[in-house]
Amino acid sequence: MRTNGFLALLFHTLFVCFIAAPLVTVVLVSLTDKGFMSMPFDGASLRWYWALLEAPEFIRALQTSLVLGLVSASIALLFSLPASLAIARYRFPGRGAISSALMSPLLIPHVVLGVAFLRFFTDIGLSGSFTGMVCAHIIIIMPYALRLCLSAADGIDEALEQAAVSLGASPWTVFRRITLRLMLPGVVSGWVLAFIHSFDEVTMSAFIASPSLTPLPVALYHRIEDSIDPMVASISSLLIFGAVALMVVIDRFYGLERVFVGKR
């Protein structure tokens, strides 16, 4: 038992180190004082973090990605929630076709989607607009929100809703106080996953972005094409620190298990 316990601890320690190694490497590279990618073994510096203050284009790109992700994920969730309940609860003609159509963006390469969106938005006058960017992101991230909402809807015991109806609860009350609460872990997880994919999307966004509307991943991609300085590493490090801080805050005030697993 002791041997198994030690081996399990060693395995999990090595696994965590393997997963965290790329993140630690990015942070170390961002601390270099040189003008090129280098590990700061001969001295650390915040030079490239201060350099971000002189690069307002990255601040604008970050704001664009945050707003785009928030709007796209929220709208995708608004569509996914009723769709998941309809698909999970009812049997109707075309149910399988509708479900497959909603999931189909997962099967299409984002390069193909980017070219298609570029041509379509150009024809209807939405090329380079925030509305067009939101519509494109909703389409590609909705399958992620829908999949988790479907899993949550399948796990609901309809007897609980029927009991509430028998006690005089209205349909809206049943949905708000029972159905939605039971689905909350899947709904929140779906929104978070959709937001992450929207924030991280670069291939499709590169086709429909414009100089005045450039998400952060596209701005970083263009930066890598033009320069090899560690500014990209410093931006990536700030995103890593921000994600960790957000997880700590959520766990401290609400609990990660309650959000993603549904434990009480």
Buried (B, 14 or more C-beta within 10 A) or exposed (E): EEEEEEEEEEEEEEEEEEEEEEBEEBBBBBBBBBEEEBEBEEEEBEBBBEBBEEBEEBEBBBEBBBEBBBBBBBBBBEBBBEBBBBBBEEEEEEEEEBBEEBBEBEEEEBEEBBBBBBEBBEEEEBBBBBEBBBBBBBBBBBBBBBBBBBBBBEEBEEEEBEEBEEEEBEEEEBBEEBBEEBBBBBBBBBBBBBBBBBBBBBBBBBBBBEEEBBBBBBBBBBBEEEEEBBBBBBBBBBBBEEEEEEEEEBEEEEEEEBBBEBEE
